[in-house]
Amino acid sequence: MRSVRDLAVVGLGYVGLPLVREACRAGLRVVGLDVSPRVVAGLAAGRSHIDDLSDTDVTAMLAAGLTVTTDAEEALSSVGTVVICVPTPLDDDGGPDLTAVRSAAASVADHLRPGMLVVLESTTYPGTTDEVVRPILEKSGLTAGVQFALAFSPERIDPGNPTYGLRNTPKVVGGHTAHCTERAVDFYGRICDQVVRAKGTREAEMAKLLENTYRHVNIALVNEMAIFCHELGIDLRDAIEAAATKPFGFQAFYPGPGVGGHCIPIDPNYLSYKVKRLGYPFRFVELAQEINQRMPSYVAQRVQDLVNDAGKSVRGSTVLILGVTYKPNIADQRESPSRPVARRLRRMGTNLVFHDPYVTEWEVDGEPVPRVDDLDDALATADLALLLQDHAGYDARTLSRARLLFDTRGRVRDGTAEVL
């Protein structure tokens, strides 16, 4: 007879695995389900495939009783709670792709039992839990809020954050009914220090999109300011730091070569999609997207200008890209602006090489970019070094060895580098 599990986590990536770890630490009996045989085999062998969990973490989870599988029946037939943490990318038209969510919900529906709690954590547009997931689950013949509980809880995972993780980041939950909310609060209360009740699933879904749209719009603001401040001869970063001394009414955001990661480049599109279905334009989001998406081209143009000012042609010049991940000090490359920057530089005819302490191989549009191992030599020989990600290893002393440096992250502020 198959043993009863407390929790099944569907999707064992950047969202699902931290949840599994905290649940195991809390003493819950956990099974993980993923469609990738490679991911499941790696985890079963004690290997982590994400930045925030080490192999030691995975080994400890296995020792605590974690099982991982690609078999939905094995994972879902005897559990009390199911949390769906599958990807929600954009489709070819820039709209929400809920293929993985629908597939996960259908698998859960095949094994849904009275009394179960089902939670969606995948980021999506308001209404998805009620309009997409609930009807699929109710094909089982069970009714949400009556025979089973249904809720949405937005993930707030910040890869590489040494201070805030799943346990000490407040967990927002919103249920299909008040009872569903309380079921979800009880569950997350076992693994999170603070649980915040939202009015319902739509409010919880909107909370996640609001958080990231806020960041998206403010990053676009400073990115646009960076463009005209360069023309006006104003040190924008100095102005931002001065403004940040105000103890109220201001939060500092800084310019960069674009936006990356699993949230900011994608989540606002989900909100824009929902608003457009109402017949309204979402001008703030659309403008922010336009500004942030043009930053890679602007950075490439600045590179061309710098090389030309040095008396060389950008065509045939060697450009050393420093940092290709979307955040510092992690290996995650999802939606990193380094690729569109590199794509634009290639079109200009540059010879590209890269260095990243967390990435051993990198390609753009299927074509590999050579990696340099000797950073000091590469800095001394490249026509221009382009800092796209400020990993800790790229300190001012190291970067000072560059013949010509364009710093898009504000790491070098002594006047020896061109700074975005």
N, C-alpha and C positions, 0 to 999 in steps of 0.2 A: 504494500500500500504506500502510495506517494505521501511524503511528509508534507504537512501544511506549513506554508511560508507566510511571514507577516507582510512582506513587500516584494513586488516585482517592479523593476525599473526597466522601461522599454526605451532603448537608446543609450548606449554606453560611451558617450562622448564627453565634451567639456562640461555639459550640464548634468548628465546622468551619473557619471562616475563620482563626482564630489558628493552627490546625494547618497550613493551607495556607501561611500566611506563613512559618512556621518551616521547613517542608519546602522551600519555594522558596529560602530563605536558605541551606539546607544543600546546595543544588545538585540537588535531586530534580526530576524532570520530573513535573509535577502537572496533573491535570485535576479540575475541580470539577463536581459534579452536584447540581442542585437542581430541585424540581418547580415553583418559581415563576419564570415568565418575567420578571417585574418584577425579581426579585433578580438573575437571570442577565444581563439587559440592562444593569442598573445597573453590575454588576461589569465586564462587557465594555467599558463606556464609562469605566471608571476611577473609579466612585463606590462608596464604602463605605456600608453601611447599619447598621453596628454601631459602638458607642462606641470600642472598643479599636483599631480600624483606621482610619487616615485615607485620604483619596483618594490621597495620595502613596504610602501602603503598597500600595494596590491597583495603582497604576500600576507600581510596582517589581515586584510579583508578575507582572503581565502581561509586563513586559520580561524577566523571568526565564523566560518560556515558559508561564506558566499559561494554560490554556484553560478556559472555563466553558460549560456546556451544560445543557439540559433533556433531552437524548437519552441514555437509559441505554446504548444500544448504542455510541454514540460514546465514552462515558466509560469503559465497563467491559470492552469487548471485548479490549483489549490492555494490561492493567495487571498489575503484579506484586503490589501490595498494595491492598486496599480497606479504608477506615475509614468506618464508619457513624456519623454524628453527627446523627441526626434527632431531633426533639422527642419527648418522652414525657410528655404532659400527663395530667391526670386525666379520667376520663369523668364523665358526669352523676351517677353514683352514688358518686363519690369514689374509684373504683378505678383501676388503671393502664390507660391507653389505649395499646396497642402497635400501633395501626394503621400508623403511619409506619414502625416497626421491621419489621413483617411485610412491608410493601410494599417497603422497601429490600432486605430479605433476598431476596425473590422476584426482584427485578431482578438482584441479584448472582448468584443461582442460575442465571439464564438465561445468564450469561456466565462461569460458574465454569470454571476450567481447572486441570489438575494443577499443583501447585507454588505456587499463589496463597496469600497470607496475607489472612485476613478478620478485622478487629477491630471489635467493637462498643464504642462509647464512650458511647452514650446511657444515661442513668441509668435503672435498672430494678430489679426485685426479684431476689434471688438465685435462680438457676436459669434465668433467661431465655435466656442464651447457649446453654445445653445443651438446654433443653426447648422453646424456641420457635425460635431462630435456626438451630441445627444441623439439625433435621429439615427445615426449608425449604431450606437449602443442599444437603442430601444428596439432595433430590429430583432433583438434577442427575445422580445416579449416582455421584458421588464421595464418599468417606468422610473425615470430619474426622479429623485426626491421622494419616492415611495418605496420601491424594492431595492434600489441602490442609490448611493450618494455620488454626486458629480460636482466637481469644483475646478477652478482655474487658479494657479499660483505662479506668477511670473518668476522666471529664473533671474537671479541677480549675481551670477558668477562673473568675477572680474579676474581673468587669468593673470597670474603673476603677482597679484596683490598680496603682500606679506602681512597685512594687517587685518583685512576683512575676508572672511570665508563664509561658507554656508551657515555655520552655526551662529556666528555673531553678527550677521547681517539680518535686519528685520525681514521677516517673511510675510509677504502679503498673500492673503487667500480670499477668494470670493466664491460662494457656492451657488448652485442652481436654486436652492431654497435655504432658509435660515438653518435648517437641520443639516443640510449638506455642508454649510460653512462650518458649523460646530464640529462635524466629523473631521473636516480637513484641519481645523485648529487643533483638535486633539492629536491628530497624527503628527503634524509638524512641531507641535509643542514638545514632542519627545526628542527631536533632533535639532531644534533651533531655540536660541535664547529668548527671542521675542517674535510673536506672531501677531500680525496686524489684520483685522477684519475689514474687508471691503464690502460694500453694499451688496454686490453680486458679481457674477462672472464677468459681465461687461465692464464694470468699474475696475476690476482687477486687471483685465486685459488692457484697458486704457491707461492704467497706471504705468505699466511697462513702456508703452509707446510714448507716453508723456515724458518719462525720464530721459529716453534716448533722443526724442525730438528736441527737447530742451538743449541737450548737448550739441546736437547737429546744427541747430540754428545759431548758437553762440560761437561755435567753431567757425561757421561760415562768416559770421560778423568779423572776427579777428582776421580771418584769411583775406577777406576783401580789404580790410584796413591795412594789412601788410602790403598789399599791392600799391595802394596810393601813398602809404607812408614812405615806401621806397622812393617814389617819384618826388616826394616832398622833402626827403632827407631827414625824416623823423625816425628815431629809434623806438619802434612800437613796443618792443619788449620792456624797455625802460619805462615807457608810459604805463604799460600794464602793471608793472611792479609798483609804480607810484600809486596808481589807482587802487591796488589791492591793499594798501595800508588803511583804507577806510574800513572801519570795523563793522559796517552794516551796509546793506544795499548793493554790494558788488561781489561777484565771484570771478576769479581770474580764469580766463581761457587763453590759450596761446596758439599762434599760427603754426602751420606745418605743411608738408607736401601733399596733403590730401587727408582723407579719413579712411580708416581700415577697421578690421575686426568683424565679429559676428553680429554686431548690433547697429552701430551708427550708420553704416552705408546701406543697411537693409531695412531695419525696423520702421523708419519714417515712411518708407514706401508702402508699408502695410496700412498705416493711418491714412496716407494720401489716397490709397485705393478705396478705402471705405468712404472717405469724404466725397470722392468723385462719383461714387455710386449714388450719392444723394443729389448729384447735379451741381455741386459747388467746386470751384477751384480751390486748392489749398496753397495759397500763394507763398506763405512763409516757407513751407517745406520745399516747394518746387524751386524757389529762388535759392534756398540753402543748398539743394542738390546741384543746381547749376554752378554755384560758386565753388563748392568743394570738389566737384568733378573736373573743373578746369584748372585746379591747382597743379596737378602733374605737368600739364602743358606749360604753365607759367614757370614752374621750376626748371623745366628743360630749356625754356627760352632764356632764363637767367644764366644757366650754364653756358649757353651759346654766347651770350653777351660777355661773360667773364673771360672765356677763352679767346674771343675776338679782341677784347681789350688788352689781353696779354700778348697780342701780336701773332696769334695763331689762328688757323681755321679749325672749327669744331669737327669738320670732316677729317677723319684720320687721327684725331686726337684720342688719347687714352683717358677715359673717365673711370675712376675707381668709386664704385658705389659702396658706401659703408652702412650696413644694416638693412636687411630686406624684410624683416618681420613687421607686424603691425603695431607691436608694443615693445618697449625695451625689456631686455633680459628674459625673454621667452623665445621659443622656436616657432610660435604660431604665425603663419603667413596669411591667414584668411583675409581676403579683400585688401591686402596691403597696397598702399599707393606706390610702392617701389616698382611694381610691374608696369603700370601705365607710364611712369617716369622713364623707365628703361626702354619701353616701346617707342616713346617719342624720341629719345636720344639715338636709338638705332636708326630711326628714319632720317636723322640728321647726319648719319654716317660715322658716328663715334665708335671707337673700339671699347667695348664695355668689359670690365672685370668687376668682381665683387668680393667683399669680405664680410662675414658675419660669424661671430663666435658660436652661434647656435644653429647655423645652417651649413651643411657640408656640400649640398648640391642645389642649384637653383636654375630654373629655366624660365624663359619668357616666350609665350606662343609656341611652345614645343622645342625651342632652340636653346641649348644650354648656354649659360653665361659662365665663363671661366672663373674659378675661385682662386684667390691668392692666399698662400699660407704665410708668407713673410710680410706682415703688415708694414713694418718699418720700411722695407725695401719698396713695397708698392706705393706707399705715401711719398717716398722720395723720387720715384720715377714717373708716376702718373702725371699727366698734364693738369688734371683737376681731380680732387677728391670731393665727393658729394655725400655729406652726412645726411642720411634719410631716417636713421633711427639711433637714438642716443643710448645705446647699451652702456653699461657701467664701464666697460673696458675702453671706451672711446673718451678718455679724459683729455683735458686741454693740453697736457704735456705731449701725449701721443699724437694728437691731431696737429700740433705745431710743426711736426715733421713734414707735413704736406707742402708741396711746392705752391699749390693754389687750393684753397678750401672754400667750398660753399656749404655753410652750416644752416640746414633748415630747421634745427631744433634749439638753437640758441645756446649751444654748449660753450662756444668760444666768444667771449664778449670783450676782448682786449684790443680790438681793432685790427687784428692780424688776419681775420677771416671775413668773407662776405656772409652776412647773416640774413636769413629770411625775416 
